[in-house]
Structure formats: structure tokens, C-alpha cells
């Protein structure tokens, strides 16, 4: 029996509601990320995708519903607690330390309990350009190189669930393709991935499943081929 049939889902949201103050953004969201699989969360701007990632990472508390990570009920858990449980989010904007060098950024991962030397070696192997830039201030690198550094830092914490929020933002298509090649390699090692992405075809190319979100609700979920028509109608047919 395949492992994905016996392992608890990496992430599960059941009837989740969340928002900011009096503004409710998520309305009874049901979302499942099976262990070792890639799920693309797609939808128009303002649909609630980033809010969903905020709930999943512990940055925003759900006001109703249930959040499970690895089969464990984690409602109310802090972002730090979920990070220790293997949940790692790479937000839009990358989240690196621009005034530190590449090597120093990677060394900081060691304070999370990882071996700094091993983190750096793995980062340089996955992203050779970082090895060339190891002594350079992170803030002076290109956007694509900064995104690679953000991913390398995240992977240094040995996550079981990776949450990716628009990692292609502002990057050239070639750089985006290189980043998603790495995401595909990570998924092949068994890391579960939930990604939000503006380039629909790029996301669907590596996704095992896709979920379509509109107005704070999941309106369709399935294998990419099964939801492609609904996605196309939403993006091209006035679904905004």
C-alpha cells in the first residue's frame, strides 16, 4: 500500500474561517495537502490565498474550524511552534537579512538547531550561484538570487511542509523555471508543498493537485487536468 494512503495529511483545513478585524476573508475553507504531494492553491487576486498560508503557518489564527498538521490538531499554535513541527513558509518578499552576507544568512539557520556547515554545503550544492556569492551582502544580489537564498535558508530547517507564496514575484521566466525545478526535486524527496503562484501553468506543471479559491472559498479541487477548465474560466471568464 502506498505511503500516501497510510500517512496522515501534511496539512488539513476543515471549515476554516479567518480574517482581519471585522473583515472575514476565509469562509469555511476545506483544504487538504496529502503527505509527500504538491498542491497548487490558485485563484484571482484577493481570493484569500495568502491568508490561507498565514493560517497554515500560524501567523494568523482561525476564528472557526480546525487546522491539522501531520494529523495533529494545532489550532492556536504559534508560528514558532509550527516551525518546530516542520512547517516552513517562504513569504512573498523573500524574508532574508539584506545586510548580512550569504554565508551569514545560512549560518543563522544553525541557531534553529541545524548544523550550519551542513546547511551551507547543501545550499551551495542546490544553488551553485550562492557559493559564488557567499561573501556578498544578500541585499545586493539580484531578486532571483535572493529568492534562492530564501529557499536555501528554509530548507536548512529540514521542513516537512513547505508553504510557498508567489516565489516567482518580479523574477524573469528563466529564474522562475530554475526555482521550480528545485521545488520539483524537493517534492521528489517527500517534502509536502502548498504553493500559491501567479503563473498558473508553471504551478500546474509540478502539482499533484490543484485547489481553486474564489472569494475566500475553495470552489474546486482535484488533479490538475480535472480542474483546468474551472481555472481557465475563473481567470479568463470574469471570475475575479
N, C-alpha and C positions, 0 to 999 in steps of 0.2 A: 504494500500500500504506500503511495507517495507520501512523503513527509508533510506536504501541504494539506493533506486530508486529516492528519492527526495533530498537528501543531495548532495551538491557539492563534488566532489572527494577531498580526503585529499591532494593529490598531483597529478599534471599532468605536464608532459613534452611534448611539441609539437615541433617537428623538431629541437631539441636542438643540437647545436654543441658547443664543448668546447675542450680545450687542454692547453698545456703549451708552451708558446712561439710560435714557428713555427710548433710545433708538434700537429696536431689535433688528439684527442683521440675519441671524440664522433662525430658521423656522423648522423645527422638528427634523433635523438632518440625520439621516441614516447613511453611514459610510463605512465600508469595510476594506482594510488592506490586508490581504492574506499574507502569511509568513513567506518571505522569500520572493515576493512578487512586486511588480512596479504598477502603481495606479496613477494615472494622469487625471488630475482634477481640472476640468476645463469649464469655460463659461465667459460671458462678456464682462467688461469692466463693471465693478460694483456688485457683482453677483454674490460675494461673500467668501471667495476662495481664500484670501489671505486671513480673514477672520477664522476660517476653519483651521488653518495651520496654527493660528495663535492659540486656539483652544487645544489642539492636539499637542502643542509644545508646552502647555501650562502657562503661557503668557497671559491668557485671558480665561477667566473662569466661566464655565457654562452656567446659565441661570436655570436650566432644566435639562433633563435627560441624563445619559450615562456615557462615560468615557472609559474605555478599557485599553490597556497596553499589555500585550502578551498574555491576555486573559485575566489580568488583574484590574479590579475597579480602582481608578485613580482620580476620581472627581476631587477637585480641590487641591491636588498635588501641585507644588510649586514647579517652576521651570527648572530649578536646580535639581529637584528630586527626580523629575522625569529625565533630565540629562544623565543622572547617575544610573537610571534604569535603561539607558541606551537610546533615548530619543534625542536626535540631533537635528536642529533646524539651521539651514543656511538662508538667512533672510535676503530680500531684495536690498541691495546696497552693500552686500558682502560682509560687513562686520569684522574687518581686520583692524590692526593697530597701525595706522599710516606712518607714525613717527618712529616705529621700530623696524629693524631690518627683517628680511625674510627669515633668516635663521632665528632671530629673537622671537618672532611671531610663532614659529614652530616650537621653540623651546618652552614657551608658556603653556603649551599643551601638557608638558610634563607635570605641571602643578595640579592637573586633574587626575593624576595617578598613572599616566602613561610614561613610558621610558622615552625621554626626549630624543636620544640618539636614534632609536628605532623609528620614531615618528618622522624625523628628518630624512632618514635613509629611504623610507617608504615614499615620502613626499617627492623626493628627488627622482626616484625611480618612476613614479607615475607621471610626474610633470618635470621633465628634464630642464625646462627653461628656469624653474625655480632654483635648481642647482647653480645655474649660471648667474642668478640674481641673488644668491644667498646673502651677500653683504650689502645689498641695496635697500634703501628705505622703501617700505612697502607702498607708501603713498605716492612714490614717483614712478611706479610701474604702470603699464597700460591696464585698461579695465579688464581685459581678458586674463592678464597675469595675476591681477588682484583676485579675480574670481577663482582662479586655480589655487591660489594661496588659501582662500577661504575654505575651499573644499578640502585641501590638504589638512588644514587645522581641524576641520570637523571630523575627518576620517581618523585623525590621531587619537580621538577619544573612543575608537572602536565601537561605533554605534550599531545597534541592531535595526533601528528605524531611522531613515534619513528623510527629512522634510525639506524640499527644495522649492523656494519661492522665486520664480522668474529669474533663474540664474543666467538667462540669455539677455537680460535687460541692457540695452545700449552696446551690445557686442556685435562684431562682424560675424556673418554667417559661418565663415571658416572656423572661427574660435568657438562658436556655439556647437558646431559639429564635433570638434575635438572634445569639448566638455561632455557632451552626451555620449561620446564613445567611452569615456571613463565611467559615466553613470551606468552604461550597459555592462561594463566589466564588473562594476561593484555588485550589480544585481545578480550577475552570474555566480558571485561568491556566496550568495544567500542573504545579502543585506536587503531588507524591505525598503521600498521607496514610495513616498507620496509626493508627487510633484505638481506644481502649478506652473503653467507655461503659456506664453503668448503665441508661440509658434506651434500651432496645433499638429501639423504633420510631423514635426520633429518629436513632439511628445508621444504621439501615437506609434511612431516607428519603434520605440523601445518599451512601450507599455504593454503589460499583460491584460490590464483592464482600464477602462476609462469611465469617469463619472462626469456627467454634465450638470452643472449648477446654474440655476437661473433664479434671481430674486430671493436668494437665501435658502433655496430648496434644491435637493438632488432630484432632478426630473427624469434621469435615465442613467443606468449603469450596466455595464456588460463588457464583453470583449470588444476591442476597437471596431471590428467590422460590423458588429451589431448596433453600435451607437453612432456610426459615422454619419448616417443620414440625418439623425436628430441634431448632431453637432453642426453639420453644414447648414441646416435650416435655421438654427439659432444664430449663427454668425452671419449668414448671408440673407436670411429671410425676415429680418426685423425682430429677432429675438431679444434685442437689447431693451 
